[in-house]
């Protein structure tokens, strides 16, 4: 559905306003789809993001600051997210031996198993979301969004 119909706005102030609103609206729409997919697994999209970041470390732990830097939503409370994941047995949280003020976070086997189960579902969601775009169009969209943030 066109943005004009979704927002019941027949006219926009400028193409830039329309692009801004479309980006925000589509981002919220996409996050709602991701949240819906993750809900049965009792994790939030932010917790999922932390798990994916940790999986990318291939077994090497990360500190909270580095996790926060890599998150999609950098306003999230990484400490709280990690604690919730720890209570679910999806990550470990240990003091760094070299610097006792530093906490190191690593993904557990249970966390890896959860991601392994979610990977095909996320792939299906991505394919379904972008079914009306070719791979080239999806790459162009991604490149355009990179330019917007430049």
C-alpha positions in Angstrom: 0.0 0.0 0.0 1.2 3.5 -0.8 2.4 5.7 2.1 -0.3 8.3 1.2 -3.0 5.6 1.8 -1.4 4.2 4.9 -1.1 7.7 6.6 -4.1 9.1 4.9 -2.0 12.0 3.7 -2.8 12.9 0.1 0.1 15.5 -0.1 3.5 15.9 1.4 5.4 19.1 2.0 8.3 17.8 -0.2 9.8 14.6 -1.5 12.2 14.7 1.4 9.3 14.8 3.9 7.7 11.8 2.2 11.0 9.9 2.1 11.5 10.6 5.9 8.1 9.5 6.8 8.3 6.5 4.5 11.6 5.4 6.1 10.2 5.8 9.7 7.0 4.0 8.8 8.7 1.2 7.0 11.2 0.8 9.8 8.4 0.5 12.4 6.5 -1.9 10.1 9.6 -4.1 9.7 10.4 -4.1 13.5 6.8 -5.2 14.2 7.2 -8.1 11.9 10.5 -9.1 13.5 9.0 -8.7 17.0 6.1 -10.9 16.0 8.5 -13.6 14.8 10.6 -13.5 18.0 7.7 -13.4 20.5 7.1 -17.2 20.7 10.8 -17.5 21.6 10.5 -15.0 24.4 13.2 -12.6 23.2 13.0 -9.1 22.0 14.5 -7.7 18.8 17.2 -6.0 20.9 18.1 -9.3 22.7 18.2 -11.0 19.3 20.6 -8.3 18.1 22.9 -8.9 21.1 22.9 -12.6 20.4 23.8 -12.1 16.7 26.6 -9.7 17.7 28.0 -12.3 20.1 27.7 -15.1 17.5 29.7 -13.1 15.1 32.6 -13.2 17.6 33.0 -16.9 17.0 33.4 -17.8 20.7 35.4 -14.7 21.7 33.7 -12.6 24.5 32.9 -8.9 24.1 32.5 -6.2 26.7 29.3 -4.2 27.2 30.7 -1.1 25.5 31.6 -2.9 22.3 28.1 -4.6 22.2 26.5 -1.2 22.7 28.5 0.2 19.8 27.5 -2.6 17.4 23.8 -2.6 18.3 21.1 -1.5 15.7 19.4 0.6 18.4 22.3 2.2 20.3 19.9 3.7 22.8 19.1 0.3 24.2 20.3 -0.6 27.7 22.9 -3.2 27.0 23.4 -4.0 30.6 19.7 -4.9 31.1 19.5 -6.8 27.8 22.6 -8.9 28.7 21.2 -9.6 32.2 17.9 -10.9 30.7 19.8 -13.1 28.3 22.0 -14.4 31.1 18.9 -15.3 33.2 17.6 -17.3 30.2 20.9 -19.1 29.9 21.7 -17.6 26.5 24.8 -15.7 27.4 27.5 -15.8 30.1 28.7 -12.7 31.9 32.2 -12.9 33.6 34.7 -10.4 35.0 37.8 -9.9 32.8 40.9 -11.4 34.4 43.1 -8.6 33.2 40.8 -5.8 34.2 38.4 -6.6 37.1 36.3 -3.5 36.2 35.5 -5.0 32.8 32.8 -7.5 32.1 33.0 -10.0 29.3 29.9 -11.4 27.6 29.8 -14.6 25.5 27.0 -16.6 23.8 26.2 -20.0 25.3 25.4 -23.2 23.3 21.8 -22.6 24.2 22.0 -19.1 22.7 23.7 -20.6 19.6 20.9 -23.2 19.3 18.3 -20.5 19.5 19.9 -18.5 16.7 20.2 -21.7 14.6 16.5 -22.2 15.0 15.7 -18.6 14.2 18.0 -18.3 11.2 15.7 -20.0 8.7 12.7 -18.1 10.0 14.5 -14.8 9.7 15.6 -15.7 6.2 12.0 -16.5 5.3 10.9 -13.2 6.7 13.5 -11.3 4.7 12.5 -13.0 1.5 8.8 -12.4 2.1 9.4 -8.8 3.0 11.4 -8.1 -0.1 9.6 -10.4 -2.5 8.6 -7.4 -4.8 12.3 -6.4 -5.2 15.0 -8.1 -7.2 18.4 -8.7 -5.6 19.7 -5.7 -7.5 16.9 -3.5 -6.3 17.5 -4.6 -2.7 21.2 -3.8 -3.1 20.3 -0.4 -4.6 17.9 0.3 -1.6 20.6 -0.6 0.8 23.2 1.6 -1.0 20.7 4.5 -1.0 20.1 4.2 2.7 23.9 4.1 3.3 24.1 7.4 1.4 21.3 8.9 3.5 23.3 8.2 6.6 26.6 9.5 5.1 
